[in-house]
Amino acid sequence: KKLTIGNKIADMSVSLNVSQFYNRLGKILIAFRKRSGPWGKANCLCLSRGASDEDETYLKSVVLHHYIFGYELPDTIILLTQSGYCII
Protein backbone atom coordinates (compact mmCIF):
# COMPACT_ATOMS: atom_id res chain seq x y z
CA LYS A 1 0.00 0.00 0.00
CA LYS A 2 1.32 3.46 -0.83
CA LEU A 3 0.62 6.39 1.46
CA THR A 4 1.13 9.97 0.27
CA ILE A 5 1.87 12.61 2.89
CA GLY A 6 2.57 15.98 1.33
CA ASN A 7 4.98 15.22 -1.50
CA LYS A 8 6.40 12.09 0.15
CA ILE A 9 5.32 8.57 -0.76
CA ALA A 10 5.87 5.73 1.67
CA ASP A 11 5.27 2.02 1.28
CA MET A 12 3.49 0.78 4.35
CA SER A 13 0.82 -1.53 5.55
CA VAL A 14 -1.47 0.15 8.05
CA SER A 15 -3.83 -1.74 10.31
CA LEU A 16 -5.75 -0.55 13.34
CA ASN A 17 -5.97 -2.68 16.45
CA VAL A 18 -9.69 -2.11 17.01
CA SER A 19 -9.90 -3.44 20.57
CA GLN A 20 -6.88 -1.37 21.61
CA PHE A 21 -8.43 1.70 19.93
CA TYR A 22 -11.72 1.40 21.84
CA ASN A 23 -9.93 0.55 25.09
CA ARG A 24 -7.66 3.59 24.94
CA LEU A 25 -10.34 5.97 23.67
CA GLY A 26 -12.57 4.71 26.49
CA LYS A 27 -9.90 5.52 29.08
CA ILE A 28 -9.61 9.07 27.78
CA LEU A 29 -13.41 9.46 27.69
CA ILE A 30 -13.77 8.20 31.28
CA ALA A 31 -11.09 10.62 32.51
CA PHE A 32 -12.64 13.48 30.54
CA ARG A 33 -16.16 12.78 31.80
CA LYS A 34 -15.02 12.91 35.44
CA ARG A 35 -14.67 16.68 34.88
CA SER A 36 -11.53 16.88 36.96
CA GLY A 37 -7.83 16.70 36.33
CA PRO A 38 -6.27 18.30 33.27
CA TRP A 39 -9.60 19.07 31.54
CA GLY A 40 -11.32 20.68 34.50
CA LYS A 41 -14.99 21.24 33.83
CA ALA A 42 -14.75 21.40 30.04
CA ASN A 43 -17.86 20.43 28.05
CA CYS A 44 -15.90 19.25 25.02
CA LEU A 45 -12.34 18.50 24.00
CA CYS A 46 -11.08 18.96 20.45
CA LEU A 47 -7.82 17.29 19.45
CA SER A 48 -6.87 18.54 16.02
CA ARG A 49 -3.93 17.38 13.95
CA GLY A 50 -3.03 19.26 10.79
CA ALA A 51 -0.56 18.27 8.14
CA SER A 52 2.25 15.93 9.15
CA ASP A 53 5.48 17.69 10.11
CA GLU A 54 8.61 15.75 11.03
CA ASP A 55 9.85 18.65 13.20
CA GLU A 56 6.81 18.47 15.50
CA THR A 57 6.95 14.87 16.73
CA TYR A 58 6.29 15.72 20.39
CA LEU A 59 3.08 17.72 20.09
CA LYS A 60 0.33 16.58 22.43
CA SER A 61 -1.94 15.85 19.47
CA VAL A 62 0.71 13.58 17.89
CA VAL A 63 1.28 11.75 21.16
CA LEU A 64 -2.48 11.24 21.65
CA HIS A 65 -2.84 9.98 18.06
CA HIS A 66 -0.11 7.43 18.64
CA TYR A 67 -1.73 6.39 21.92
CA ILE A 68 -5.26 6.07 20.50
CA PHE A 69 -4.62 4.83 16.96
CA GLY A 70 -1.06 3.51 17.04
CA TYR A 71 -0.27 5.96 14.22
CA GLU A 72 -0.27 9.66 13.52
CA LEU A 73 -3.25 10.50 11.34
CA PRO A 74 -2.65 13.87 9.65
CA ASP A 75 -5.59 16.17 8.93
CA THR A 76 -7.75 14.54 11.62
CA ILE A 77 -9.97 16.03 14.30
CA ILE A 78 -11.14 14.12 17.37
CA LEU A 79 -14.02 15.75 19.26
CA LEU A 80 -14.91 14.39 22.68
CA THR A 81 -18.09 15.50 24.44
CA GLN A 82 -19.86 14.44 27.59
CA SER A 83 -22.26 12.33 25.50
CA GLY A 84 -19.92 10.81 22.89
CA TYR A 85 -17.17 11.41 20.37
CA CYS A 86 -16.64 12.15 16.68
CA ILE A 87 -13.55 11.52 14.56
CA ILE A 88 -13.22 13.43 11.30
N, CA, C and O atoms as a GROMACS GRO file, in nm:
protein
  352
    1LYS      N    1   0.084  -0.117   0.000
    1LYS     CA    2   0.000   0.000   0.000
    1LYS      C    3   0.088   0.123   0.000
    1LYS      O    4   0.187   0.128   0.073
    2LYS      N    5   0.055   0.222  -0.080
    2LYS     CA    6   0.132   0.346  -0.083
    2LYS      C    7   0.053   0.455  -0.014
    2LYS      O    8  -0.067   0.471  -0.036
    3LEU      N    9   0.122   0.530   0.071
    3LEU     CA   10   0.062   0.639   0.146
    3LEU      C   11   0.133   0.767   0.104
    3LEU      O   12   0.256   0.773   0.106
    4THR      N   13   0.057   0.869   0.066
    4THR     CA   14   0.114   0.997   0.027
    4THR      C   15   0.089   1.097   0.137
    4THR      O   16  -0.026   1.122   0.175
    5ILE      N   17   0.195   1.155   0.189
    5ILE     CA   18   0.187   1.261   0.289
    5ILE      C   19   0.264   1.378   0.232
    5ILE      O   20   0.387   1.372   0.217
    6GLY      N   21   0.193   1.485   0.199
    6GLY     CA   22   0.258   1.598   0.133
    6GLY      C   23   0.310   1.552  -0.001
    6GLY      O   24   0.234   1.501  -0.083
    7ASN      N   25   0.439   1.568  -0.025
    7ASN     CA   26   0.498   1.522  -0.150
    7ASN      C   27   0.579   1.395  -0.131
    7ASN      O   28   0.652   1.354  -0.221
    8LYS      N   29   0.566   1.332  -0.014
    8LYS     CA   30   0.640   1.209   0.015
    8LYS      C   31   0.550   1.088  -0.003
    8LYS      O   32   0.432   1.091   0.034
    9ILE      N   33   0.605   0.982  -0.060
    9ILE     CA   34   0.532   0.857  -0.076
    9ILE      C   35   0.604   0.750   0.003
    9ILE      O   36   0.725   0.733  -0.009
   10ALA      N   37   0.528   0.678   0.085
   10ALA     CA   38   0.587   0.573   0.167
   10ALA      C   39   0.514   0.442   0.142
   10ALA      O   40   0.392   0.441   0.130
   11ASP      N   41   0.588   0.334   0.136
   11ASP     CA   42   0.528   0.202   0.128
   11ASP      C   43   0.503   0.155   0.270
   11ASP      O   44   0.596   0.146   0.350
   12MET      N   45   0.378   0.125   0.301
   12MET     CA   46   0.349   0.078   0.435
   12MET      C   47   0.215   0.006   0.439
   12MET      O   48   0.126   0.033   0.359
   13SER      N   49   0.206  -0.082   0.531
   13SER     CA   50   0.082  -0.153   0.555
   13SER      C   51   0.028  -0.102   0.689
   13SER      O   52   0.093  -0.116   0.792
   14VAL      N   53  -0.090  -0.044   0.685
   14VAL     CA   54  -0.147   0.015   0.805
   14VAL      C   55  -0.266  -0.068   0.849
   14VAL      O   56  -0.355  -0.097   0.770
   15SER      N   57  -0.267  -0.105   0.976
   15SER     CA   58  -0.383  -0.174   1.031
   15SER      C   59  -0.409  -0.117   1.170
   15SER      O   60  -0.316  -0.081   1.242
   16LEU      N   61  -0.534  -0.111   1.206
   16LEU     CA   62  -0.575  -0.055   1.334
   16LEU      C   63  -0.616  -0.169   1.426
   16LEU      O   64  -0.700  -0.252   1.390
   17ASN      N   65  -0.558  -0.172   1.545
   17ASN     CA   66  -0.597  -0.268   1.645
   17ASN      C   67  -0.725  -0.215   1.708
   17ASN      O   68  -0.720  -0.127   1.794
   18VAL      N   69  -0.839  -0.266   1.665
   18VAL     CA   70  -0.969  -0.211   1.701
   18VAL      C   71  -0.996  -0.220   1.851
   18VAL      O   72  -1.045  -0.124   1.910
   19SER      N   73  -0.964  -0.332   1.914
   19SER     CA   74  -0.990  -0.344   2.057
   19SER      C   75  -0.901  -0.248   2.136
   19SER      O   76  -0.946  -0.190   2.235
   20GLN      N   77  -0.778  -0.232   2.095
   20GLN     CA   78  -0.688  -0.137   2.161
   20GLN      C   79  -0.739   0.006   2.142
   20GLN      O   80  -0.734   0.086   2.235
   21PHE      N   81  -0.788   0.038   2.021
   21PHE     CA   82  -0.843   0.170   1.993
   21PHE      C   83  -0.958   0.202   2.088
   21PHE      O   84  -0.957   0.307   2.152
   22TYR      N   85  -1.057   0.114   2.097
   22TYR     CA   86  -1.172   0.140   2.184
   22TYR      C   87  -1.133   0.142   2.331
   22TYR      O   88  -1.188   0.220   2.409
   23ASN      N   89  -1.039   0.057   2.371
   23ASN     CA   90  -0.992   0.055   2.508
   23ASN      C   91  -0.928   0.188   2.546
   23ASN      O   92  -0.960   0.245   2.650
   24ARG      N   93  -0.838   0.236   2.463
   24ARG     CA   94  -0.766   0.359   2.494
   24ARG      C   95  -0.855   0.482   2.481
   24ARG      O   96  -0.846   0.574   2.563
   25LEU      N   97  -0.941   0.485   2.380
   25LEU     CA   98  -1.034   0.597   2.367
   25LEU      C   99  -1.129   0.598   2.487
   25LEU      O  100  -1.164   0.705   2.538
   26GLY      N  101  -1.170   0.481   2.532
   26GLY     CA  102  -1.257   0.471   2.649
   26GLY      C  103  -1.191   0.526   2.774
   26GLY      O  104  -1.257   0.593   2.854
   27LYS      N  105  -1.062   0.500   2.792
   27LYS     CA  106  -0.990   0.552   2.908
   27LYS      C  107  -0.987   0.704   2.907
   27LYS      O  108  -1.006   0.769   3.010
   28ILE      N  109  -0.963   0.761   2.789
   28ILE     CA  110  -0.961   0.907   2.778
   28ILE      C  111  -1.100   0.963   2.803
   28ILE      O  112  -1.114   1.064   2.872
   29LEU      N  113  -1.203   0.900   2.748
   29LEU     CA  114  -1.341   0.946   2.769
   29LEU      C  115  -1.380   0.940   2.917
   29LEU      O  116  -1.442   1.033   2.968
   30ILE      N  117  -1.344   0.833   2.985
   30ILE     CA  118  -1.377   0.820   3.128
   30ILE      C  119  -1.309   0.932   3.208
   30ILE      O  120  -1.373   0.995   3.292
   31ALA      N  121  -1.181   0.956   3.181
   31ALA     CA  122  -1.109   1.062   3.251
   31ALA      C  123  -1.169   1.198   3.220
   31ALA      O  124  -1.182   1.282   3.310
   32PHE      N  125  -1.205   1.221   3.095
   32PHE     CA  126  -1.264   1.348   3.054
   32PHE      C  127  -1.400   1.369   3.119
   32PHE      O  128  -1.432   1.480   3.162
   33ARG      N  129  -1.480   1.267   3.125
   33ARG     CA  130  -1.616   1.278   3.180
   33ARG      C  131  -1.618   1.295   3.332
   33ARG      O  132  -1.721   1.334   3.387
   34LYS      N  133  -1.508   1.268   3.400
   34LYS     CA  134  -1.502   1.291   3.544
   34LYS      C  135  -1.501   1.440   3.576
   34LYS      O  136  -1.527   1.480   3.689
   35ARG      N  137  -1.471   1.521   3.476
   35ARG     CA  138  -1.467   1.668   3.488
   35ARG      C  139  -1.370   1.714   3.597
   35ARG      O  140  -1.398   1.808   3.671
   36SER      N  141  -1.258   1.647   3.604
   36SER     CA  142  -1.153   1.688   3.696
   36SER      C  143  -1.020   1.664   3.626
   36SER      O  144  -1.017   1.619   3.512
   37GLY      N  145  -0.914   1.693   3.692
   37GLY     CA  146  -0.783   1.670   3.633
   37GLY      C  147  -0.749   1.772   3.528
   37GLY      O  148  -0.788   1.888   3.540
   38PRO      N  149  -0.678   1.733   3.423
   38PRO     CA  150  -0.627   1.830   3.327
   38PRO      C  151  -0.736   1.902   3.246
   38PRO      O  152  -0.710   2.010   3.193
   39TRP      N  153  -0.855   1.844   3.235
   39TRP     CA  154  -0.960   1.907   3.154
   39TRP      C  155  -1.056   1.990   3.236
   39TRP      O  156  -1.144   2.055   3.179
   40GLY      N  157  -1.044   1.989   3.365
   40GLY     CA  158  -1.132   2.068   3.450
   40GLY      C  159  -1.278   2.038   3.424
   40GLY      O  160  -1.318   1.922   3.421
   41LYS      N  161  -1.356   2.140   3.405
   41LYS     CA  162  -1.499   2.124   3.383
   41LYS      C  163  -1.537   2.152   3.238
   41LYS      O  164  -1.645   2.204   3.211
   42ALA      N  165  -1.450   2.117   3.146
   42ALA     CA  166  -1.475   2.140   3.004
   42ALA      C  167  -1.594   2.057   2.956
   42ALA      O  168  -1.614   1.945   3.002
   43ASN      N  169  -1.672   2.113   2.864
   43ASN     CA  170  -1.786   2.043   2.805
   43ASN      C  171  -1.745   1.960   2.683
   43ASN      O  172  -1.809   1.860   2.651
   44CYS      N  173  -1.639   2.002   2.617
   44CYS     CA  174  -1.590   1.926   2.502
   44CYS      C  175  -1.438   1.942   2.492
   44CYS      O  176  -1.380   2.034   2.548
   45LEU      N  177  -1.378   1.850   2.420
   45LEU     CA  178  -1.235   1.850   2.400
   45LEU      C  179  -1.210   1.823   2.253
   45LEU      O  180  -1.256   1.722   2.200
   46CYS      N  181  -1.137   1.911   2.187
   46CYS     CA  182  -1.108   1.896   2.045
   46CYS      C  183  -0.958   1.875   2.028
   46CYS      O  184  -0.877   1.960   2.066
   47LEU      N  185  -0.922   1.761   1.972
   47LEU     CA  186  -0.782   1.729   1.945
   47LEU      C  187  -0.763   1.733   1.794
   47LEU      O  188  -0.800   1.640   1.723
   48SER      N  189  -0.704   1.842   1.746
   48SER     CA  190  -0.687   1.854   1.602
   48SER      C  191  -0.543   1.828   1.563
   48SER      O  192  -0.450   1.861   1.637
   49ARG      N  193  -0.525   1.768   1.449
   49ARG     CA  194  -0.393   1.738   1.395
   49ARG      C  195  -0.393   1.780   1.250
   49ARG      O  196  -0.466   1.723   1.168
   50GLY      N  197  -0.312   1.878   1.217
   50GLY     CA  198  -0.303   1.926   1.079
   50GLY      C  199  -0.212   1.838   0.996
   50GLY      O  200  -0.202   1.717   1.018
   51ALA      N  201  -0.147   1.900   0.902
   51ALA     CA  202  -0.056   1.827   0.814
   51ALA      C  203   0.061   1.770   0.894
   51ALA      O  204   0.102   1.827   0.995
   52SER      N  205   0.112   1.659   0.848
   52SER     CA  206   0.225   1.593   0.915
   52SER      C  207   0.350   1.678   0.899
   52SER      O  208   0.378   1.730   0.792
   53ASP      N  209   0.425   1.691   1.010
   53ASP     CA  210   0.548   1.769   1.011
   53ASP      C  211   0.651   1.695   1.095
   53ASP      O  212   0.630   1.676   1.215
   54GLU      N  213   0.760   1.654   1.034
   54GLU     CA  214   0.861   1.575   1.103
   54GLU      C  215   0.929   1.652   1.217
   54GLU      O  216   0.986   1.590   1.306
   55ASP      N  217   0.923   1.784   1.216
   55ASP     CA  218   0.985   1.865   1.320
   55ASP      C  219   0.899   1.875   1.445
   55ASP      O  220   0.947   1.920   1.549
   56GLU      N  221   0.773   1.835   1.437
   56GLU     CA  222   0.681   1.847   1.550
   56GLU      C  223   0.635   1.710   1.598
   56GLU      O  224   0.515   1.682   1.602
   57THR      N  225   0.729   1.625   1.634
   57THR     CA  226   0.695   1.488   1.673
   57THR      C  227   0.651   1.475   1.817
   57THR      O  228   0.604   1.369   1.857
   58TYR      N  229   0.664   1.581   1.897
   58TYR     CA  230   0.630   1.572   2.039
   58TYR      C  231   0.509   1.659   2.076
   58TYR      O  232   0.490   1.689   2.193
   59LEU      N  233   0.430   1.698   1.980
   59LEU     CA  234   0.308   1.772   2.009
   59LEU      C  235   0.210   1.681   2.082
   59LEU      O  236   0.208   1.560   2.058
   60LYS      N  237   0.129   1.738   2.168
   60LYS     CA  238   0.032   1.658   2.243
   60LYS      C  239  -0.062   1.584   2.149
   60LYS      O  240  -0.099   1.470   2.175
   61SER      N  241  -0.102   1.650   2.040
   61SER     CA  242  -0.194   1.585   1.947
   61SER      C  243  -0.129   1.464   1.881
   61SER      O  244  -0.196   1.363   1.858
   62VAL      N  245  -0.001   1.471   1.850
   62VAL     CA  246   0.071   1.358   1.789
   62VAL      C  247   0.081   1.244   1.889
   62VAL      O  248   0.058   1.128   1.854
   63VAL      N  249   0.115   1.277   2.012
   63VAL     CA  250   0.128   1.175   2.116
   63VAL      C  251  -0.007   1.106   2.139
   63VAL      O  252  -0.012   0.983   2.151
   64LEU      N  253  -0.115   1.183   2.146
   64LEU     CA  254  -0.248   1.124   2.165
   64LEU      C  255  -0.289   1.038   2.046
   64LEU      O  256  -0.351   0.934   2.064
   65HIS      N  257  -0.255   1.080   1.925
   65HIS     CA  258  -0.284   0.998   1.806
   65HIS      C  259  -0.213   0.865   1.814
   65HIS      O  260  -0.272   0.760   1.788
   66HIS      N  261  -0.086   0.868   1.852
   66HIS     CA  262  -0.011   0.743   1.864
   66HIS      C  263  -0.070   0.654   1.974
   66HIS      O  264  -0.075   0.532   1.959
   67TYR      N  265  -0.113   0.716   2.083
   67TYR     CA  266  -0.173   0.639   2.192
   67TYR      C  267  -0.306   0.577   2.149
   67TYR      O  268  -0.329   0.459   2.172
   68ILE      N  269  -0.392   0.656   2.087
   68ILE     CA  270  -0.526   0.608   2.050
   68ILE      C  271  -0.523   0.514   1.929
   68ILE      O  272  -0.579   0.405   1.934
   69PHE      N  273  -0.458   0.557   1.822
   69PHE     CA  274  -0.462   0.483   1.695
   69PHE      C  275  -0.342   0.392   1.672
   69PHE      O  276  -0.352   0.293   1.598
   70GLY      N  277  -0.229   0.424   1.734
   70GLY     CA  278  -0.106   0.351   1.704
   70GLY      C  279  -0.030   0.417   1.590
   70GLY      O  280   0.079   0.371   1.554
   71TYR      N  281  -0.085   0.522   1.534
   71TYR     CA  282  -0.027   0.596   1.422
   71TYR      C  283  -0.062   0.743   1.436
   71TYR      O  284  -0.152   0.780   1.511
   72GLU      N  285   0.011   0.826   1.363
   72GLU     CA  286  -0.027   0.966   1.352
   72GLU      C  287  -0.117   0.978   1.228
   72GLU      O  288  -0.077   0.938   1.118
   73LEU      N  289  -0.234   1.031   1.246
   73LEU     CA  290  -0.325   1.050   1.134
   73LEU      C  291  -0.334   1.198   1.102
   73LEU      O  292  -0.406   1.272   1.170
   74PRO      N  293  -0.261   1.245   0.999
   74PRO     CA  294  -0.265   1.387   0.965
   74PRO      C  295  -0.404   1.429   0.920
   74PRO      O  296  -0.484   1.348   0.872
   75ASP      N  297  -0.432   1.557   0.935
   75ASP     CA  298  -0.559   1.617   0.893
   75ASP      C  299  -0.679   1.548   0.957
   75ASP      O  300  -0.777   1.517   0.890
   76THR      N  301  -0.669   1.523   1.088
   76THR     CA  302  -0.775   1.454   1.162
   76THR      C  303  -0.816   1.537   1.283
   76THR      O  304  -0.732   1.599   1.348
   77ILE      N  305  -0.945   1.536   1.312
   77ILE     CA  306  -0.997   1.603   1.430
   77ILE      C  307  -1.071   1.500   1.513
   77ILE      O  308  -1.153   1.424   1.461
   78ILE      N  309  -1.042   1.497   1.643
   78ILE     CA  310  -1.114   1.412   1.737
   78ILE      C  311  -1.188   1.505   1.832
   78ILE      O  312  -1.127   1.588   1.898
   79LEU      N  313  -1.320   1.492   1.838
   79LEU     CA  314  -1.402   1.575   1.926
   79LEU      C  315  -1.465   1.486   2.031
   79LEU      O  316  -1.541   1.394   1.999
   80LEU      N  317  -1.433   1.513   2.157
   80LEU     CA  318  -1.491   1.439   2.268
   80LEU      C  319  -1.591   1.529   2.339
   80LEU      O  320  -1.561   1.646   2.366
   81THR      N  321  -1.708   1.476   2.369
   81THR     CA  322  -1.809   1.550   2.444
   81THR      C  323  -1.853   1.464   2.562
   81THR      O  324  -1.810   1.349   2.576
   82GLN      N  325  -1.937   1.519   2.645
   82GLN     CA  326  -1.986   1.444   2.759
   82GLN      C  327  -2.077   1.329   2.715
   82GLN      O  328  -2.094   1.234   2.790
   83SER      N  329  -2.134   1.337   2.595
   83SER     CA  330  -2.226   1.233   2.550
   83SER      C  331  -2.169   1.140   2.442
   83SER      O  332  -2.235   1.044   2.404
   84GLY      N  333  -2.048   1.167   2.393
   84GLY     CA  334  -1.992   1.081   2.289
   84GLY      C  335  -1.867   1.138   2.228
   84GLY      O  336  -1.799   1.221   2.288
   85TYR      N  337  -1.836   1.094   2.106
   85TYR     CA  338  -1.717   1.141   2.037
   85TYR      C  339  -1.741   1.137   1.887
   85TYR      O  340  -1.832   1.069   1.838
   86CYS      N  341  -1.658   1.213   1.814
   86CYS     CA  342  -1.664   1.215   1.668
   86CYS      C  343  -1.521   1.227   1.617
   86CYS      O  344  -1.443   1.306   1.669
   87ILE      N  345  -1.488   1.148   1.516
   87ILE     CA  346  -1.355   1.152   1.456
   87ILE      C  347  -1.373   1.186   1.309
   87ILE      O  348  -1.442   1.116   1.235
   88ILE      N  349  -1.310   1.296   1.269
   88ILE     CA  350  -1.322   1.343   1.130
   88ILE      C  351  -1.185   1.346   1.066
   88ILE      O  352  -1.173   1.382   0.949
   0.00000   0.00000   0.00000
